[in-house]
Amino acid sequence: MSVDIKKDLESNLFVKYEGKLDIDSSAEYGMAINDAIDEMDNIKALILDFSQITYIASIGLRVLLELYQKLNKTCEIRIIKAQPQVLDVIKMTGFDKFLKII
């Protein structure tokens, strides 16, 4: 599994991952993002590119919830380019109420 994480000059953290966010990958995905967050002093936005995520299980949603709980007072979390089937799960579970979907 490879999580591609990049930081820009405006203190945005971009995360891209390809595959499924399920029991096999969610923990490593979350740890990679948390490690990157811990290395930055001030994050303006956490931008999660979901263009290559084909499935999200409840454990993947839990990672998103934990990120929100950790960062909601300090930065915005955005999900960009989500596949329709993944976007449906995010909306059905109400996560679109506290995560910005672009």
C-alpha positions as CSV (number, residue, x, y, z in Angstrom):
1,M,0.0,0.0,0.0
2,S,1.3,3.4,-0.9
3,V,-0.1,6.7,0.5
4,D,1.1,9.7,-1.5
5,I,1.4,12.7,0.8
6,K,2.5,16.1,-0.3
7,K,2.7,19.5,1.4
8,D,2.5,22.8,-0.4
9,L,3.8,26.2,0.5
10,E,0.3,27.4,1.7
11,S,0.3,24.7,4.5
12,N,-2.1,22.4,2.8
13,L,-1.6,18.7,3.1
14,F,-2.6,16.6,0.0
15,V,-3.2,12.9,0.4
16,K,-3.8,10.4,-2.4
17,Y,-4.3,6.7,-2.2
18,E,-5.4,4.1,-4.7
19,G,-7.5,1.1,-3.8
20,K,-10.0,0.2,-1.1
21,L,-10.2,1.7,2.4
22,D,-11.1,-1.5,4.2
23,I,-9.9,-3.6,7.1
24,D,-6.6,-4.3,5.3
25,S,-5.7,-0.8,4.5
26,S,-7.4,1.7,6.7
27,A,-5.0,1.5,9.7
28,E,-2.0,2.2,7.6
29,Y,-3.8,5.0,5.7
30,G,-4.7,6.7,8.9
31,M,-1.2,6.3,10.4
32,A,0.5,7.7,7.3
33,I,-1.8,10.8,7.5
34,N,-1.4,11.2,11.2
35,D,2.4,11.0,10.9
36,A,2.4,13.7,8.2
37,I,0.1,15.9,10.4
38,D,2.4,15.5,13.4
39,E,5.4,16.6,11.3
40,M,3.7,19.9,10.2
41,D,3.4,22.9,12.5
42,N,0.2,24.4,11.1
43,I,-2.1,22.9,8.5
44,K,-4.5,25.1,6.7
45,A,-6.4,22.2,5.0
46,L,-6.2,18.4,4.7
47,I,-7.2,17.5,1.2
48,L,-8.0,13.9,0.6
49,D,-8.0,12.9,-3.1
50,F,-10.5,10.0,-3.4
51,S,-10.3,9.8,-7.2
52,Q,-8.6,6.3,-7.0
53,I,-10.5,5.0,-3.9
54,T,-13.0,2.4,-5.2
55,Y,-14.6,1.3,-1.9
56,I,-14.8,2.6,1.7
57,A,-15.8,0.3,4.6
58,S,-16.9,1.4,8.0
59,I,-13.4,1.2,9.3
60,G,-12.4,3.7,6.5
61,L,-15.1,6.0,7.7
62,R,-13.8,5.7,11.2
63,V,-10.4,7.0,10.0
64,L,-12.2,10.0,8.5
65,L,-14.0,10.6,11.8
66,E,-10.8,10.4,13.8
67,L,-9.1,12.8,11.5
68,Y,-12.1,15.2,11.8
69,Q,-12.0,14.9,15.6
70,K,-8.3,15.6,15.7
71,L,-8.3,18.6,13.2
72,N,-11.8,20.2,13.1
73,K,-10.8,23.1,15.3
74,T,-7.5,23.8,13.4
75,C,-8.1,23.1,9.8
76,E,-10.6,22.1,7.1
77,I,-10.8,18.6,5.8
78,R,-11.8,18.3,2.1
79,I,-12.6,15.2,0.0
80,I,-12.0,15.8,-3.6
81,K,-12.8,13.7,-6.7
82,A,-14.7,11.0,-4.9
83,Q,-16.0,8.1,-7.0
84,P,-19.8,7.9,-7.1
85,Q,-20.0,4.7,-5.1
86,V,-17.8,6.1,-2.4
87,L,-19.6,9.5,-2.4
88,D,-22.9,7.6,-1.9
89,V,-21.5,6.0,1.3
90,I,-20.2,9.3,2.6
91,K,-23.6,11.0,2.0
92,M,-25.6,8.0,3.4
93,T,-23.7,8.1,6.6
94,G,-23.9,11.9,7.0
95,F,-20.2,12.5,6.8
96,D,-20.9,15.2,4.1
97,K,-22.3,17.3,7.0
98,F,-18.9,17.8,8.6
99,L,-16.4,17.1,5.7
100,K,-16.3,19.4,2.8
101,I,-16.9,17.5,-0.4
102,I,-15.6,19.0,-3.6
